[in-house]
Amino acid sequence: MITKLVMEAMNQKSTNEGFAVPVGVSARHIHLTKEDVETLFGKGYELTKKKELMGGQYAANELVTIVGIKLRAIENVRILGPVRKASQVEISATDSIKLGIKAPIRESGDIKGSAPIAVVGPKGVVYLQEGCIIAKRHIHMSPADAKEAGVNNGDTVSVQVENERGTTFNHVSIRVDESFTLEMHIDTDEANAAKIATGNIVRILK
């Protein structure tokens, strides 16, 4: 279904109404280092794949609990693989309030000075002194898509949602890579506010 929607978007994206992009709603999730995976699940443990994602990533079967500094917790947070050089937790603004932490809005990977958080697994606990963020909204693109849209990696654009809410998202980052499939990523707060879901089409404003 998603592939079909992407193909439809590609056939429509050069209209005067703007470049069309399918939406992917991103729920809270976590990226872990190899060392942190072993602390949480046991020595030598390796993540197991549940679902393939773009760019060589995958949703793992493994889940963890995240705990804020006021000991407020959110259970069943999915891990995304493969392992990374630094552990990172991505949540929504609503999650941040629930956990009692001040997670900043950041690009993925920009965790310096971000919120501290504890991660609890079946075999152990990891305390991250920094690493919890609210992911900045962004669009993944291939170089061909970027050329057609007239944008470059690192650009910032505005995106329009054409429904009864009539929402415009500003400050949307463009990320370009050969491994990327065309898709705009927003979190659950943003999707609910704009009344959109995974597979819906939005348009980059010219």
C-alpha positions in Angstrom: 0.0 0.0 0.0 2.8 2.4 0.9 4.6 1.6 -2.3 1.5 2.3 -4.3 1.0 5.7 -2.6 4.6 6.6 -3.2 4.2 5.8 -6.9 1.0 7.9 -7.1 2.8 10.7 -5.4 5.7 10.5 -7.9 3.2 10.8 -10.7 1.6 13.9 -9.2 4.5 15.7 -7.5 5.3 18.2 -10.3 2.0 19.9 -10.3 1.6 23.7 -9.6 0.3 22.8 -6.1 3.8 21.7 -5.0 5.9 18.6 -4.8 3.9 15.7 -3.3 5.3 13.6 -0.5 3.8 10.6 1.4 3.8 10.8 5.2 5.2 8.4 7.7 4.2 8.9 11.3 7.0 8.0 13.7 6.1 6.7 17.1 8.6 6.9 20.0 11.6 4.7 19.6 15.2 4.2 20.6 18.6 3.6 19.0 21.2 1.8 21.0 24.9 1.1 20.9 26.1 -2.6 21.0 27.3 -2.1 24.5 24.0 -0.8 25.7 22.1 -3.7 23.9 24.3 -6.1 25.9 23.7 -4.3 29.2 19.9 -4.4 28.6 19.6 -7.9 27.2 22.7 -9.8 28.2 26.3 -10.4 27.0 26.5 -11.2 23.3 22.9 -10.4 22.6 21.9 -9.2 19.1 18.8 -7.5 18.0 16.3 -9.4 15.9 14.4 -7.9 13.0 10.7 -7.4 13.0 10.4 -5.1 10.0 12.7 -3.6 7.4 12.9 0.2 7.2 14.5 2.6 4.8 18.3 3.2 4.7 19.2 -0.2 6.0 17.4 0.3 9.3 14.9 -2.0 10.8 12.3 -2.2 13.6 13.5 -4.8 16.2 11.3 -7.2 18.1 12.9 -6.0 21.3 11.2 -3.5 23.5 12.4 -1.5 26.5 11.0 0.9 29.2 12.2 4.5 29.4 12.2 6.3 32.7 12.4 10.1 33.3 14.2 11.8 36.2 11.0 11.9 38.2 10.7 8.1 37.9 7.8 8.4 35.4 8.0 5.6 32.9 6.8 4.6 29.4 6.8 0.9 28.6 7.1 -1.0 25.3 9.4 1.4 23.5 10.6 -0.2 20.3 14.3 -0.4 19.4 15.4 0.4 15.9 18.5 -1.3 14.5 21.2 -1.7 13.6 23.3 -0.6 16.5 24.7 2.9 16.5 27.8 4.7 17.8 25.6 6.6 20.4 22.3 5.7 22.0 19.4 8.0 21.4 15.8 8.1 22.5 13.2 9.9 20.3 9.9 10.9 21.8 7.0 13.3 21.3 6.3 16.5 23.2 3.5 14.7 25.0 5.9 11.9 26.1 8.3 14.6 27.3 5.6 16.0 29.6 4.6 12.5 30.8 8.2 11.6 31.7 8.8 15.0 33.4 11.9 15.9 31.2 12.7 18.7 28.9 13.7 17.0 25.7 14.8 19.5 23.0 13.8 19.4 19.3 16.8 18.2 17.4 18.0 16.5 14.2 18.6 12.8 14.7 22.2 12.3 16.0 22.4 15.8 17.6 22.2 14.8 21.2 24.9 16.9 22.9 23.3 18.6 25.9 19.9 16.8 25.4 17.7 15.4 28.1 18.9 12.6 30.4 16.9 9.4 30.6 17.1 5.8 31.9 16.5 2.7 29.8 15.3 -0.5 31.4 15.7 -3.9 29.8 15.1 -7.5 31.0 18.8 -7.9 32.1 19.9 -4.4 33.1 19.5 -0.6 33.1 21.3 2.0 31.1 21.4 5.7 32.3 22.0 8.2 29.5 23.2 11.5 30.8 22.2 12.9 27.4 20.4 11.4 24.4 16.6 12.0 24.7 15.2 14.3 22.0 12.1 15.3 20.1 12.9 14.6 16.5 12.8 17.6 14.2 10.3 17.0 11.4 12.0 16.0 8.1 11.7 14.6 4.6 13.8 11.7 3.3 14.6 11.9 -0.4 16.7 10.2 -3.0 19.0 12.5 -5.1 16.6 12.1 -8.0 13.6 13.2 -5.9 15.6 16.2 -4.5 16.5 17.3 -8.0 12.9 17.2 -9.2 11.7 19.0 -6.1 14.4 21.6 -6.5 15.9 21.1 -3.0 19.2 20.1 -1.5 20.3 18.1 1.5 20.1 20.3 4.6 17.5 22.7 3.1 14.5 23.7 5.2 11.0 23.9 3.6 7.4 24.4 4.4 4.8 21.6 3.8 1.1 21.9 3.4 -1.6 19.4 4.6 -4.7 19.7 2.4 -7.5 18.5 4.6 -10.1 20.0 6.9 -7.4 21.1 9.4 -5.5 22.9 6.6 -2.1 22.6 8.5 1.2 24.1 7.3 4.4 22.6 8.7 7.3 25.0 8.7 11.0 24.2 9.5 10.9 20.9 7.7 14.5 19.6 7.1 15.4 17.9 3.8 17.6 14.8 4.1 19.0 13.3 0.8 20.6 9.9 0.4 20.7 7.2 -2.3 19.2 4.7 0.3 16.2 6.9 1.1 12.6 6.4 0.0 10.5 9.5 -0.4 8.7 10.1 2.9 8.1 12.9 5.4 8.5 11.9 9.0 6.5 13.5 11.8 5.8 12.4 15.3 2.4 11.3 16.7 1.7 14.7 18.2 2.1 16.4 14.9 0.1 13.8 13.0 -2.8 13.9 15.5 -2.9 17.7 15.5 -3.0 17.9 11.7 -5.4 14.9 11.4 -3.1 12.9 9.1 -1.8 9.4 9.1 0.9 7.2 7.5 0.3 7.1 3.7 -1.4 10.5 3.4 0.0 12.9 0.9 1.4 16.4 1.7 3.0 19.0 -0.5 6.2 21.0 -0.3 5.2 24.7 -0.9 7.1 26.5 -3.7 
